[in-house]
Amino acid sequence: MTNFLMEDIIKMVREELKGNADEKTRISGERYFKEEVRIYGLRSAIEKMPPELKRIAMAR
């Protein structure tokens, strides 16, 4: 697998994650932690991932 292909996969995964983010989940997650953390608004990175991306992610 070339580096170019991996960069494309990472870009696709990031776009999908951003597209499935939920503001209510993000706010709830920020309240959970005492220290400052970066929360994106997803319960799990794999939970809402499309099947074709999930297969790629789970193969790693």
C-alpha positions as CSV (number, residue, x, y, z in Angstrom):
1,M,0.0,0.0,0.0
2,T,1.5,3.3,-1.0
3,N,1.6,6.4,1.1
4,F,-0.6,8.2,-1.4
5,L,-3.3,5.6,-1.0
6,M,-3.1,5.8,2.8
7,E,-3.4,9.6,2.7
8,D,-6.6,9.2,0.6
9,I,-8.0,6.7,3.1
10,I,-7.3,8.9,6.0
11,K,-8.9,11.9,4.2
12,M,-12.1,9.8,3.5
13,V,-12.3,8.6,7.1
14,R,-11.9,12.1,8.5
15,E,-14.6,13.5,6.2
16,E,-17.0,10.7,7.2
17,L,-16.3,11.3,10.9
18,K,-16.9,15.1,10.5
19,G,-20.1,14.4,8.6
20,N,-21.5,12.2,11.4
21,A,-20.5,14.4,14.3
22,D,-23.2,15.4,16.8
23,E,-23.0,18.7,18.7
24,K,-25.0,17.3,21.7
25,T,-22.6,14.3,22.0
26,R,-19.6,16.6,21.8
27,I,-20.8,18.9,24.6
28,S,-21.7,15.9,26.8
29,G,-18.2,14.4,26.2
30,E,-16.5,17.7,27.2
31,R,-18.4,17.8,30.5
32,Y,-17.3,14.2,31.2
33,F,-13.6,14.9,31.3
34,K,-12.0,17.1,34.0
35,E,-9.0,18.0,31.9
36,E,-9.3,19.7,28.5
37,V,-9.7,17.1,25.7
38,R,-10.7,17.4,22.0
39,I,-14.1,15.9,21.5
40,Y,-15.5,15.5,18.0
41,G,-19.1,14.5,18.8
42,L,-19.0,10.8,18.0
43,R,-19.7,8.0,20.4
44,S,-17.3,5.7,18.6
45,A,-15.1,6.1,15.5
46,I,-16.4,2.8,14.0
47,E,-20.1,3.1,15.1
48,K,-21.3,5.2,12.1
49,M,-18.6,4.5,9.6
50,P,-19.8,3.3,6.2
51,P,-19.1,-0.4,5.6
52,E,-16.5,0.1,2.9
53,L,-14.4,2.3,5.2
54,K,-15.0,0.1,8.2
55,R,-13.5,-2.9,6.3
56,I,-10.4,-0.8,5.5
57,A,-10.1,0.4,9.1
58,M,-10.5,-3.0,10.7
59,A,-8.0,-4.6,8.3
60,R,-5.2,-2.5,9.8
